Structures are given as C-alpha cells and as structure tokens.
Amino acid sequence: MFAWIAILGQANLPDLSAVENWGLNIVTQVITLIVIFLVTKHLAKFRVGAVVSACIFAAVVTFVVQNWDQVTEWVEALIDLL
C-alpha cells in the first residue's frame, strides 16, 4: 500500500499552466480558422480592403489573447491616467 502511495507521489501530474497553454492554443486556432474563412470569402469578391482588415483584426485579437496580463496592465494604467 505504501509503495503505491510512493509511486503516485512521484508521478508528474499536469498543472494548470498546461491547461492554460492548451486553451490558448485552441483559441488561437479558432481565430485562425475564422480569419481563413473571412479572407477566402472576401477574396472571392475581390475586396482587398476587407482582407487586410480581417488580417489586422485577427492579429490584434491573437495578441490580446496571448498577452492578456500585459493588456490588462495597459488598460488599468489608462484608467488610472483618466
């Protein structure tokens, strides 16, 4: 019985950072799929401005998702400034 507890105590169990990274990857992939859909839709209509704006919007959203702590600090600093 004690040997089993010792084995479980030495096991490398996942922590919350692994789950957080997995969630960030999923959100980034969803953003990528939406942008691919929008770009192909606007390319079919030859709307270059819409393609560029979709790419810019995706870049901004991806940056915010991946750097949430930094963005919240910027927002707090802006609120304190006002």
N, C-alpha and C positions, 0 to 999 in steps of 0.2 A: 504494500500500500504506500509506504513512504517513498519507494523507488518511483512509483507512478507520479506522485506529487513532485518529486525532484525533476522528473522529465518534463512535466508541464511547466514548472518554474523556469526551466531553461529554454523553453520554446520561444521563438521570435514571433510574437503576435503582432498583427498590424496595428498601427496607431492612427490617430485622427488625421495626421498630416498626409498619410497615404490616401485616405478617403477624400480629403480636400483636393489633392492633386488630381485624383480620378474625376471628381466633379468639375474641376476647371477644364480638364481635357474634354469632357462631354459637352460643356457649354461652348467651348471654342469650336468643336466640330459642328455643333448645331449652327453656330453663326456662319461658319464656312459654307455649310450646305445652303443656308438661306441666301447668302451672297451669290453663290454659284447659280442658284435659281434666278435671282434678280438680274444678274449680269446676262445670262443667256436669254432671258425674256426681253431685256432692253436691246441686246444686240440684234435680236430678230427684227426689232422695229427700227434699227439704226439710230438709236437715241444714245449718243456718246456721252452727253452730259449726265444722263441718268446712270450710266455705267460707272462713270467716275464718282458720282455722288454716293452710289451704293458701296463702292470700294472704300471711300473715305469714311463713311458711316460705320462700316464693318471694322475698319482699323481702330476707330475711336472706341467702339463698344468692346472689342477684344482687349485693348489697352486697359480700359476701366475694369474689366472682369479679372484680368491677370494681375493688376496692380491696385486692388481695392483699398488696401491700407493707405497707400500714398495718396490716392484720390480723395479719400475721406479726410485726410490731414489737410489737403488743399482746400476742401470745402469748409472745414472748420476754421482755417485761417482767414478765408474770405468772409465768413460770417462774423468773426471777431473784428475784422477790419471795418465792416459796415456798422 
